[in-house]
Amino acid sequence: MIKEITDTIEKAYKPPREHIVVVIKKNLPENVGIGGILLSDRRRT
């Protein structure tokens, strides 16, 4: 997945490959909200 993301950024924006940093961070649904609603609450409905 990291390679595909890097390839896409490189193709779209043309930065030097070694300047591309990809960070994948997993967040708990209790810590993420969309449109003012926690993901954990959205899943209940």
Secondary structure, 3 states (H helix, E strand, C coil): CHHHHHHHHHHHHCCCHHHCCCCCCCCCHHHCEECCEEHHHHHHC
